Amino acid sequence: MGAKRPDCFRPSLTQVRWKGERTRAPGEGRAPQKLRNYFASIEVSDIASDGINRRRALNESLADLVRFILHDSPAGYPWAPGMKSGIMQIVLDQVRNPETGWWGERYRHNGQIYFVDDLSITFHMLSYLAGNVPDLSKIVRTALALKDLHYPQGWLEDGGFSNHNNMDAAVLFHYGWNSATPNQKKAMAEELSKMLSWCLTESLQPDGSFHTTTDDDSLEEAEYFGTAFLARIGFFNKTRRFWTNQEFPQAEQIRQRLRAYITKHRATGAAGGAYYESALDRLDPTRPQNP
């Protein structure tokens, strides 16, 4: 499995405040170029040559630096001039596939370089840029073209669904919905309906937990991604139900079941409870939610 990073860590990052002082260092004006050089060093993998797949480095570095630099984290930290425009140039021009609109790692093979579209990296970029990227229609078109492939290009895992990948796909659909054609909207709604049916009938358990898949590192992570998928498609909140007018009368009972399970187990989470806390936020109807 490649690295995936949930947005449950974002609140803790954005709430950190820089308390130190930083003197401008000589040559600091070169920081944006150093940033570009760093990503140039990890955006292409040549596994046959050095045995290193740099996809995880690209995914995590890009996700973290976009959040830090564009969202001024830690609060008050004096980023060098040009860093915001520099990271945006990297995101939009350096590590994005212009043909598909997706983001991902490139691989050198037999003298050729191949771009591998990546669901996780694309999810992160859309999430942390709040969908404010050009060519959303390309992203939708590519998502539907890749839907029957396995992760990282598509969202299948071991031949079936996982709540983690389904959540990522749902976010792509949400941000791309207004840029989609009627036929594409119909196709996305059909996919979300299948994902929801699987989540409620096969993944969700009577005690409020979710059946773990190879995509989950712990019961706590499985709980977060199952809950987040349901919340992000508007299962609990009709105002967020962008893809259907269908009513879900069982939603409140399921929300309470999930809340009870999380409350019971939050102190024993394998990830220290961060996923459980974020899942509770997703279940709170009074809290503002991103797609």
N, C-alpha and C positions, 0 to 999 in steps of 0.2 A: 504494500500500500504506500502511496505517496503521501506526503504531509498535507494535512488539511487543517485549517485554523478556523475555529468557530468565532463568531462575533461576541461570544460571551465574555471575552477578555477585554473588549474595548472599553467598557465603563471604567475599569480599574486603571487603564492607561490614561484616559483623558482626565481622570480626577487627580492624577499626580501633579504636583506643582513644583517647578524648579525653584530651589531655595538658594542656590549658589550664585556666584558671580563668575563671568567668563570674559576674559580679556581677548580681544580680537588678535588672532595670531598672524604673523607674517605669512603672506601667500594664501590667506583665507579666501580671497576672491577666486581662487582656483577650485574651490570646493565643488561647485556644480560639475566641472569637468572631471574631477576625481570620482564623483558619483556616477557619471556616464561611463567612465573607464571601468569602474567596479562591475557595473551591470554588463558591460561588454565582455568581461572575463567569465561570466556565469551564464550568459544567455544562449550559448552554443555548447553542447556536449559532444565529445568525440570519444565515446566509450571504447571503441576498438583500439584507440591510441593510448589512453591513460586509464581506462576502467572506471571513470568517474561519471556518474549521472548527476548533473548539476540542477536538476529540476527542483529538488527540495530547497536548495539554496535560493533559487530564483523566487519560488513561491513565498517562502517565509520572509526573505529580505524585502521583496516588493511590497508584500502586505504590511509589514511593520513600518517601513519607511514612508509609504503613502499615508498611513495613519499618523505617524509622528509628525511629519513635515507639514502635510496639508491641514491637519487638525490641531496644529500648535501644541503638540505633546512632547514633553511635559509642559503644562501651562506656564507661560512666562519664559520658556527657554529661547534664547536669542539665536535662531537659526541663521546661518550665513546668508548674505544677500544672494539672490538667484537660485536658492535651493527649491523653492516652490515651483518656479517655472522649469527648473531643471528636472525635477521628478516627473512633472507632467509631460515633458518632452520624451522622457524615457517610456512612460506609460503609453503614450499615444503613438509614438513614432519608432521606438527602438525594440520593444518586446511584444508588439501586437501584430497579429497577422492581418495585413490590409485586405486580403481576399475574403476572409471569413468574419472579421471583426472580433475574433476571440484572442485571448492571450495564451502564451504557453512557451515551453522550451523548444529550441531547435536542436537538431541532431545532424552531425556530419557522418555520412555513410557512403563509402565508395566514391569519395570525391565530390559528393553532392550534399547539400544542406536541406533538410526536411523540417518543416514546421509542424509540430504536434499540438493541435488545439487541446486546451486543458480546461475542464469544467471547474476545477477548484480555483485555479488562478483567475479565470474569468469571473467567477462568483465573487472573489475578493475584490477585484477591481470595480465591478459594478456596485458592490456594497459600500465600499469606502469612498467612492465618488458619487454615491447616491443616484446612480443611473445617468449622471450628467456626462455622457460620452457621445461622440458622433457615431453614426451608422448603427443605431440600435436595430434597424431592420435586418442588417446582416447577421447580428447576433441571434435573432429569432430564427432566421432561415437556417443558420448553421446548427442551432440547437435541435431543430426538428429533423435535420438531415442525419444527425449523429445519435439520435435517441435509442437506436437498437444496438449501439456499440457499448463495450465495457469501459469503465472508468480507466484512465482519466478523460478520454474523449467523450464518451457517453456517460449515462448514469446507471448502467447496470452493474451489478456486483455478483459474481458467481452465477450468472445467468438470471438473476432476479433483482428485485428492488432492495434498496436500503434507505432508511429515513434520512441519512446524511446526504447522500447524493440527490435524493428527491427534494430535499430542502434547497440545495444549491440550484437545481433546475427550476424550482418554483420561483426563486428570486429572479432568475434570468427571465422567466415568463412575465413576472410582474413588471419589471422595468421595461420590457420590450412590448408590453401589451398594446399601448397606444400607437406603436409603430408597425403593428402587424396588420396583415390583410384579414378579411373575414374568414377565409379558408384557414389561415394560420391560427387565428383565434380559436376556431373550431377544433383544430388539431391539438392545440395546447390544452384546451378544456378537456378533451378526451384523455390526454396523458395525465392531467391532474386528477381526473376522476378515477382512473386506474390506480394511481398512486394512493389516493385517499382510501379506496376500497381495500387495498393491500394493507395499509397502515392500520385500519380499524378491525379487519377480520383476521389478519395473520400476525401482525407485529404487536399490537396492543394486547396486553395480558389482563386477566380479570382483576389482579391486584393493583393495576395502575402502572405497572412496569411495561417495558417494551422488550420484545424478544431480541437478543443481541445477534448481530451478524458479524462477518469478518471485518466489517468496516468500523466496528466499535471496539475501543480499547478497554472499556469498562461498562458496568451497569449504569454508572452515572452519566457517561457520555451518551449511551443509548437513550436514556431518559431525556436528555437535553434535545437531541436531534429529533426524536419522535415528537416531543412537545413543540419544538420550534417549527417543524414542518406543518403541523396542524394550525399553529398560530399564524404562520406566514401566508397560508392560503385562505385565511379568514374563516376557518372552521368555527372558532369561538366568537368571532366578531363580524357581523354582517357587513359593516362598513369597509372591511378589508377584503371582502369576497369579490375580487375583481373579475373572476372567470366564470361565475355562475350565479343565477338567481335562486338556486335550490336552497331550501330550508333544511337545517340539521337539528331536529328537535332533541337529539341525544347529546348535543354538544355540551350543555351545562353539566349534565351528570358526569360526562367524561372529564370535563375540566376539574370538577371536584374530586374525582377519583385520582387524577394525576397529582393534584395538589396534596391530597392526603398521603400518597406514596412518597412524594418528595419530602414533605414535612417529616415523615417518619424516618427517612434515611439520610437526610441532608448532613447530619453530623458524621457520617461514615463514608462520604464520597471518596472514591479513589483519586479524584483530582482535587481533593481538599474542599469540595463543596462549591467550587466556582461554577460548574455546569449546573448544579442544582439551583443555585441562586439565580442564574440567568434564566433557567426554565421557569422559575416562579415569576420572574419579571414578565416573561412571555404570557403567563396565565393571568396577569393582573390587568383587568379591563380599563383601569384608570391611568395606566402608564402609556405615554406615546410610544409608538412602535415604528421602526423602519421596515420596509418590505422584506 
